[in-house]
Amino acid sequence: MNDYQRVILDLIRQLNGSKKLKQVTDILQGVKTSQNMVDLFLYRIQPFFGVFENKAFFDLKMTCDNLITDGYIILKSEDRLALSSLGLSTVSNFTLQANYQNVNGWRWHRRLPVFALSLQLATQMTANRYHKIAHYFPIVRDTTIQALCKRWWLGLEKDDEQVLAKNYHDELTSLLDSLTVSPEIVVDRLTGGQTIGLTAEQSANKHHLEKNTYDMQWLEALSQMMFLLERYPKSWPLLSQLLLDRPVAQLTESAQITYQLLLDGTSEADIQQQRRLKKSTIVDHYVQLIGLEIMPLDAFVNKANREYYEVNKKMATSLKEARMNMPELSYDTLKLCLVSGR
């Protein structure tokens, strides 16, 4: 049993037999359906959302199927997943939040992979500047990341590029020394000068770790780095500029367009007409905006409905149950209220 499997079991334990396999994998991969967004707050599972966004569905499904076959997961009515007594005992001393305190898929969703690649390329760029290596193949071939790092470098104030590169190295050393996990987990993967970074598999073998457990430690290291850079940007001014702004970067591309239209004062009806989208799709964008605390509930739900919700809300584990408790509120209004955490 590795920690990758334990995270899956921990999520299923917290969902308490309410979700099917596809719903579990969607949460782990960060699929932003309105139901998933609501479930994050109903079950308080934000750290799990998108924590495995780079894992293929078939990999997750195979892992879950194996956990079912091996008796850790059982199927309840309508094929909903729950933990067996074996599964419960396996994670009796494990939770994602306790064992990997900084891993938070909701907080770092969509930003962590970008930060990881930006860190690798920026390190190569600055190291090669310091060693006066002018021609080299970039370690990251993604053109979007290359453009981000190019803008980052051009935007830095610099009189002496070698001094700047040395300052970057000092910042990186200081940040890595602040981690609670082994800094070698990160250092192994970095390329610069004459040093070629290891692959994830090579680093896992070096540390005698099962690959999926190594991946969890890699996530923890990057998550802690992002947390420190976001909280103390003045301590690491060069590295902190590699972070994408939160939380707009976490919106889907379509939700970002809707958000910009809202900022421009466009009404909901006009947004639907201009974008040729269903009202339910626009509401799903509102769910993201509220859930990410970009816009308040007040922007979408009138005072009377908010007050009705406050008076009549009860502990609910589904939208269906909330609708039964508050029949005067529409399905869309309930989604927005539930995501707001009110």
Buried (B, 14 or more C-beta within 10 A) or exposed (E): BBBBBBBBBBBBBBBEBBBBBEBBBBBBBBBBEBBBBBBBBBBEBBBBBBBBBBBEBEBBBEBBEEBBEEEBBBEEEEEBBBBBEBBEEBBEEBBBBEBBBBBBBBBBBBBBBBBBBBBBBBBBBBBBBBEEEEEEEBBBEBEEBBEBBEEBBEEBEBEEBEEBBBBBBEBBEEBBEBBEBEBBBBBBBBBBEEEEBBEBEEBBEEBEBBEBBBBBBBBBBBBBBBBBBBEEEEBBEBBBBBBBEBBBBBBEEBBBBBBEBBEEEBEBEEBBEEBEBEEEBBBBBBBBBBBBEBBEBEEBBEEEBBEBBEEEBEEBEBBEEBBEBBEEBBEBBBBBBBBBEB
